[in-house]
Amino acid sequence: AEETLVKVAKEFKASAKRKANSELKHVEREGDDKKWAIKRRWGHKMVDDRLGATVLVWNSAPHFHLVENGHNLVRGGNVIGFVPGKHIMEKTRHEYEDIVPERFEKMIEDVLKESGLD
């Protein structure tokens, strides 16, 4: 189950990364600014406790939450508008609502078949 969970998380991360790359305006960055780029800052991690396992997928760019949720547009200290969020993670989560249960059902069927319990 943990292997399947990590595999789905990696696919989720790749899908979110593709979605971000297609929806965001790309700016050529040089030097130290490269490390702040959203497309370079994706990660995942398995968190295992006694109740079960969870995989976290995130983007650690310090401005990702602004891109995801939206933000006020400020010029000269004045708010002149609002930039709506891209909701990349939310869109990807909706995309995977059907995929995750299917994957785990297939994993259970495979385990039962290997054990001769099908």
C-alpha positions in Angstrom: 0.0 0.0 0.0 2.8 2.4 0.8 4.5 1.7 -2.5 1.3 2.5 -4.3 0.8 5.6 -2.2 4.3 6.9 -3.0 3.8 6.1 -6.7 0.5 8.0 -6.9 2.1 10.9 -5.0 4.9 11.1 -7.5 2.4 11.1 -10.4 0.4 13.8 -8.6 3.5 15.9 -8.2 4.4 15.5 -11.8 0.9 16.4 -12.9 0.9 19.5 -10.6 4.3 20.5 -12.0 3.1 20.2 -15.6 0.0 22.2 -14.8 2.1 24.9 -13.1 4.5 25.0 -16.1 1.6 25.4 -18.5 -0.5 27.9 -16.5 2.2 30.3 -15.2 4.1 33.0 -17.0 7.7 32.0 -17.0 10.4 34.5 -16.3 14.1 33.8 -17.1 15.9 33.8 -13.8 19.7 34.1 -13.3 22.0 33.4 -10.4 20.5 33.0 -6.9 17.0 33.8 -8.2 16.8 30.4 -9.9 16.4 28.7 -6.6 13.1 30.6 -6.1 11.5 29.4 -9.3 8.2 27.5 -8.7 9.1 24.8 -11.2 12.2 23.8 -9.3 10.7 23.6 -5.8 8.4 20.5 -5.8 8.7 17.8 -3.2 6.9 14.8 -1.6 7.4 12.9 1.6 5.8 9.9 3.3 4.5 10.5 6.8 3.9 7.1 8.5 2.3 6.9 11.9 0.5 4.2 13.8 -2.9 4.9 12.2 -1.7 4.9 8.6 0.5 6.4 6.0 0.1 9.8 4.3 2.1 11.4 1.5 2.5 15.1 1.4 3.1 16.9 -1.9 4.2 20.6 -1.8 5.9 23.4 -3.5 8.4 25.2 -1.3 8.8 28.4 -3.3 8.2 31.2 -0.9 5.7 32.9 -3.2 3.8 29.7 -4.2 0.9 30.4 -1.8 0.4 33.8 -3.5 0.2 32.1 -7.0 -2.0 29.3 -5.6 -4.5 31.5 -3.7 -4.2 34.9 -5.3 -3.0 38.2 -3.8 -3.4 41.9 -3.8 -1.6 43.8 -6.5 0.3 46.7 -4.9 2.1 49.5 -6.6 3.7 52.4 -4.7 2.2 51.2 -1.4 -1.4 51.3 -2.8 -3.6 48.3 -3.6 -4.6 48.7 -7.2 -6.2 45.3 -7.8 -6.3 41.6 -7.1 -4.5 38.8 -8.9 -6.7 35.7 -8.8 -5.1 32.4 -7.8 -4.2 29.7 -10.2 -5.4 26.9 -7.8 -2.9 24.4 -9.3 -3.0 22.0 -6.3 -6.8 22.2 -6.1 -7.2 21.4 -9.8 -4.7 18.5 -9.6 -6.5 17.2 -6.5 -9.8 17.2 -8.3 -8.2 15.4 -11.2 -7.0 12.7 -8.9 -10.2 12.2 -7.0 -11.2 9.3 -9.2 -7.6 8.0 -10.0 -6.6 7.3 -6.3 -9.5 5.0 -5.4 -9.0 3.1 -8.7 -5.3 2.6 -8.1 -5.9 1.2 -4.6 -8.7 -1.1 -5.8 -6.3 -2.4 -8.4 -3.6 -2.8 -5.8 -5.9 -4.8 -3.5 -7.0 -7.0 -6.4 -3.4 -7.7 -7.3 -2.5 -8.6 -3.7 -5.5 -10.9 -3.5 -4.7 -12.5 -6.8 -1.0 -13.1 -5.7 -2.2 -14.6 -2.5 -4.7 -16.9 -4.2 -7.7 -15.3 -2.4 -9.5 -13.8 -5.3 
